[in-house]
Each structure stands twice: as structure tokens, then as C-alpha cells.
Amino acid sequence: MKKLSALVVSALLAGTAPAQRFTGYTDASADRERAVEQTLKSLPSPERVRRFHRYLTAEPHPAGSERNNELARYVAAEWKRQGWQEVTIHRYDVYNSAPRQVTLEMVEPVRYTAGLREAAYDVDPDTKNPHVSRGYLAMSASGEVTAPLVYVRGGNPEDYDLLEKRGIDVRGKVAIVRYSDPYSYRGFKALTAERRGAAALLIYSDPAEDGFKRGPVFPDGPWGPETHLQRGAITYDFIVPGDPLTPGWASTKGARRIKPEDALSVPKIMAAVLSWHDAKPLLEQMDGPEAPKDWQGGLPITYRLGGGRVKVHLKVDMDNSIKPYYVVEARLRGTELADDWVLLGNHRDAWEFGGVDPSSGTASMLELTRALGEMAKKGIHPRRSIIACSWDGEEVGLTGSTEWGEQFAPDLSRKLVAYINVDSSASGPSFQATAVGSLAPLLVEVSRSLDDPSGTSLYEAWKKSAAGDTSRFAATGGGERKAAVDDDSLVDTRIGSGSDHTVFLNALGRPVVGLTFDGPYGVYHSMYDDYYWINHFGDPGYRYHTLMSEFWGVLALRLANADVLPFDFGFYGRDIKTFLNELCGAADPARAAVGRTTEGCRAGELDLGPAIAAAEEFTGAGRALKQAIEAALAADPLDRKKAAALNRRIMDVESNWLSPEGIPGRPWFKHMLYAARYTYAHLELPGITEAVEKQDWKTAREQTDRLVGALAKNTALLRDALSDLEGR
């Protein structure tokens, strides 16, 4: 501790505050790291980010298109030019989905033909691009039907239950549902409609969620205009993500493939997307009972449940066939620990121009890799290897990242320190971060070292925006926010699906982080999500894009250069206890207070007391190890062999949360703490929670026993690490 005291004294004599301590670093290492990070932060340029963004958004580039393939070659060429090593383009032949023909018309009581196109605006020349597609939903089945129309609000099971109570049968009919009332992933809407016997599904954007009811619409504001179309896939990737024909193994050359009809993630129902411009003529003609008050939307009509008067004719002809997808990979080899990897990733494919999703993230990544490449050319190399990947086919089923992860699973399971995902870097100024519990404190620590464009630190801006925002913006379908704002609640440690982190966390058991700057974003997956939108509403001046490059890079370097990996297992254990206590509370709301004793914690017939006791043991071991590491690093540098053994144990913790058998009913998802519901929403303790919800007490007890075993294994691992550290 003498070195730390001297640092404090020196700072006081100089009239400045002592430098912030870096978790996982000795004082000397922290000084070096601080200088490295300062160099990194000086390099990203908003103008360069803008140029990258303009090139990426010049043309539509959905997965499987030649433009998207050209962008793969462009990214690879940039990384070579920037000085990255082992630049490789991996090819995966996967089941792709693109429209040949989609038509919809109302045939009774009046005729109306849906345009299924978005209106162009003179102020934004990109909206006149002839390569923009008509509206479609990837992975829709092909077919043709003429049937009555039924309004099913959000298309969730409880919505169909209400119709059934009202005597309205959806079997053989066409269901029309809204995107976000309440939010659920469009693939879950399709599966629910399929299970309920609907002949087809129409999904439209209601202005109550992302249009004029929220504020000014494009091109005068950030919200969706009358004709905007939220394209998307309806893949059942909450069951098995990736290529539907190679479930659980990589779709490399010569890979075994199953038949499409046998693929669990391929829908069997026709589906199409509508703007509210095309939905309104249908909805205003509908008969049947008036929809409940909370089913009424933003259109100036009375929403009715329908079922008889309005008939529609839908034809969908999809090209669902094998296409090549391309993942681009590049590396900066570590100087000391080259076989420890920090992975950075963003997907490249977009439904059209992808101004926010994903090209904002790709532009930030290219500027970050340029900065890291410049540093490498000057001799500033990371201790651990940093790998960058540009994923393909994320929008269709999390495809490229899943195939790459499955191909290199043995190496990733052993070598991957963490995966840092940026799907979209900026649609506004509000910073949001998700992470496994062990990495959450590090993100807060890093935010203190960065300047926000508002003039404060990113940390202060983050706290301010979190305090003023109690829910995510509806257009992106995000989850809940916590009302209390302190350092422990800034990072969202409830991780769902819907992006490229999924394979690394849920199948490979590696720690993940997700980063974004959020804002009012009503043009999601439409052609209006483009260069114009970013420059007028999302991030004029590209200041937050640039800050994302800085944060992403600093976080990667903080992990890559640490003496001891900066994971906080005490914090992780606290999260696990919270998840368990909430499961008790869900079954017995009167006893839902977090922090209860282990006695009497039950979820129905399931006794969770032993699991909570095991979580407390893990938490205590994590806190003790963290204190010992901090003391050891403050005293002297660790012996290299001792540090290597300690870091190996730290990396093994996340792997131990995997259950080889996977979640009951979804064996691809193996993580005991994290999964996603079919809606993409977060699902903690998935094996236990789903069994409790089904009142399957035998399975619930089996899943709880597995969790208790994993907690005990990790507690022993942390205690062994502590003994080694203390030389016992």
C-alpha cells in the first residue's frame, strides 16, 4: 500500500486529485495503460466516421445481396490498409430468404391494393434509390390465401386468448397485429399465429408506437412517416439461431444439412409487413366488437376485432434458398498473451441503407480499428490479442456470428476473454450498456475516463439520462429500465437475444458486453433509416459515433492489457441472488423483498433456499478474491506464472454456468443464468424459470440442482484462486 499512499501524497502536493485506480492493474501498469488510452482517445475523428458511414449507407445491402458482399471486401481491404493482421473472409453457405413477389389487397367490402412501398422525399435523395425493396418479412412461407381479417393487437398469446373469450376464431383467417403493443419479436408473433391456426399474418407499424403520436415524423423529425415499413425476419431463432439447415454446427463447405421442413427455426406461416398507410383502409372497414380501450391505437378510427366483413387476398412468393454469407475477421496479435482474445463485433447487413442499424456501428468500428492500427504501427500493441469481426446475416437469424462461433467453438470456449458487441452505435445521446454481472462494474469505471459531447464526463451524462428515462424507446422493442440510478444499476445485467452476442454467451459460455447510444428512433428497419436521418436527427456531427469508437476501444484495451482480468464476481453473485429472490417473489409477491433469508424462499413447490445459500457463498468468495487481488496489485507486480493461473481461473467461471444438456426444450441455449424468452426479452435462470411457469416441479428441482452444483463449482474455483494468490 506504500505506493498508493505516495501517489496520493504526490497528487495533493501538486494540487490535483489522484489518478483513478484501474481495476486489475498495478500502479505502474495503470500509468502505462492511461497513456495508451489517452493516445487512443486522441485518434478517432468525426469526419472520418462520417466518410465511412456515407460509403456504407450509399446503397441498400441486405444479407445475401451483392452490395453486402462488396462491403465485406471493402471492410477486409480497410483492415489490411489499417495494419491489422490475418485478415480473413470466411464463407458460410446458409439458408437465405428474399422476396420474389408479395401482394396484398382487400377484396371485401371494398377493394384496396396495398402499395407495400415507402414514399420518396426530395430532401433525401436516397429515398428515391430504385434498389429499395418492397416491404417483406424474411423467412415467410410462400403461398396464397383469401380469408377474413382479424385484429389481434400485439399478436401475443394473451391477445388470442381475449379473442377466444369474445367468441372470435382465428383459425383459417388472416391476423393483423401491431409491432409494439406490447413489444414482442416478430418471429414470436409468427409462431403464435401459426400455433393458433391463422392462415397468414400481417404486421404493421401503428403511429402510437413509432409514428406521429410520438412526435414529428420524417423528414421533419425522427419518428416514422405514414408509409414507413419495418422489415425484418420472422425466423424462430429463439429456438435455434444461425443457419436453419445446420443447427448446432457450422455451415462450412461440405457441411451436412437438414431439410427446410425439418428445421425448427423455419416458420410454416405466410407473413407480410405493412405501413399504417396500408393498414388503415383495412382496419377502418372492420366489423365485430369494438376492441378494448388498451387495444385502440393511434389512428383516428375505432379499432374493431373483425373476423367477418373484411376479406383480404395475400400472396407471398419467397426465394428461400442457399446463399453465401461472409464474415470478415482481422487480428492484432498480443505481445505476451496472444492466445487470450478480446473480440469486437458488429453486423454489416442491413434491411435497406441501415443508417443506424447497423451502419452506425460499422462506421464506429472502422474508425476504432483505424485508431488501433495507427497505434500498432507506432509500436503500441496490446498484451492480449484483439480480434475484430464484421458479421453477415444478423438480421435474418443471427447467422454469421453463430456460424463463426460454431466453427471455432473449441478455441473460443478456451481463449475468449470477452465479446464486446455494438449492433448500432448511435441513434441519439443516451448511453446504454448491457453486460454479464462480472463485467458491469468495469463499464462504469471506463465511463468515468471519457468525455461526453454534452461537456460532462460520460459517466455523469449516463447517470443523468438513465435517471430521466424509465423505459426504452418503443421502436426498438427494448426491455425495462430500472428507476433507481446508482453505479450498481447503470449497466443492464439482464441480457436477452436479438443480436450477435447470443452464440458467445448462450452457447459458448463467454462473457459479453453490448453498447449503444439511444434516442427517439421511429424509422427502425425502414428505408428512412439512412444517412439523412443520422445527419439530421440521430447524431448530427457524428460526435456520439466517435465517442463509441473511444469507449469500445478503451474497454477492449482495459481487458487486453490488464495484469489480472477485471471481473467482479462479488457483483455477479449479488445479481444471481437477486434473480433467485425475484423468482420467489414472482410466486409469492407478498414475500418479494430482495435480501430475505434463505429460509422460506419458495417458488410454488420449489425450495430455492439451497440455491440462495450457494449464491451467497459464491458472492462471498468473489468479494474475498477481489479484495486479495487489489491488495496484491497495490503491493507488488504478480509473479507471471501466478498471474497466468489466476487469469485462467477467472476465465473459467463463465464456462461453468453452461449446462451440457441445455435448457429443456431448447438445448442449443446452454447458459444457466441467461437466455431469452421467445419474445427476445431477457430471461434469467431460464431452466428454472420456465419450469416454474409451467409448474413442472420435477424439472424445476433438476434445474435448481444443476445451478447449485455450478455455484459450488465456481465457489471452489474462486477459493482455490484465493489460496494460490496468498501462497497457501
Secondary structure, DSSP 8 states (H G I E B T S, - for coil): -HHHHHHHHHHHHHTS------TT--HHHHHHHHHHHHHHHTS--HHHHHHHHHHHTSS---TTSHHHHHHHHHHHHHHHHTT-EEEEEEEEEEEEEEEEEEEEEEEESS-EE-------BTTBGGGG-TT-----EET---EEEEEEEEE-TT--HHHHHHHHHTT---TTSEEEEESBTTB--HHHHHHHHHHTT-SEEEEE--HHHHSTTTS-BTTTSSB--TT----EE---TTTS-S-TTSTTS---TT-----GGG-TTS--SEEEEE-HHHHHHHHTT--SSB--GGG--SSSS--B-EEEEEEEEEEEEEEEEEEEEEEEEEEE--SSEEEEEEEEEEE---SSS-TTTTHHHHHHHHHHHHHHHHHHHTT---SEEEEEEEES-HHHHSHHHHHHHHHTHHHHHHHEEEEEE-S--BSSSEEEEEE-GGGHHHHHHHHTTSB-TTSSBHHHHHHHHHHT-SB--GGGT--B--S--SHHHHSB-----SSTTHIIIIIT---EEEEEEE-----TTSTTSSHHHIIIII-TTSHHHHHHHHHHHHHHHHHHH-SS----HHHHHHHHHHHHHHHHHHH-GGG--TT--STT-EETTEE-HHHHHHHHHHHHHHHHHHHHHHHHHHHS---HHHHHHHHHHHHHHHHTTB-TT-BTTBTT--BSSEEE-TTS-EEESHHHHHHHHTT-HHHHHHHHHHHHHHHHHHHHHHHHHHHHHHT-
